[in-house]
Amino acid sequence: MKKVAHGFNILYDEFTDTLYISKDKPRKASSIIDENYIIVRKNDNEVCGITIDSFKIRHIEKSWNDNFILKYLPKFHLEDISSIS
């Protein structure tokens, strides 16, 4: 699944069960992994994207909360990924 919604690029790779969300166009960024194993991409101290591995599996295991996304991308609309989880 790949779509653009509300200013965010959303890509879900079903084969690797990975969700990618980025703001605007792709750009150079540094990456960190947070305590929830979200890869956070920053450019000039601004979050420009996140990567979530094992997205569906984490839902099944109940180890995931979609609100984790809002920690880094507060303007993201969670309903835009409702068809994935």
Protein Blocks (a to p, Z undefined) as FASTA:
>chain_A
ZZdeehiacdddfklopacddehjaddddddddfkopacddeehiafbdcdehklmmmmn
opacfklmmmmmmmbcfklmmmmZZ
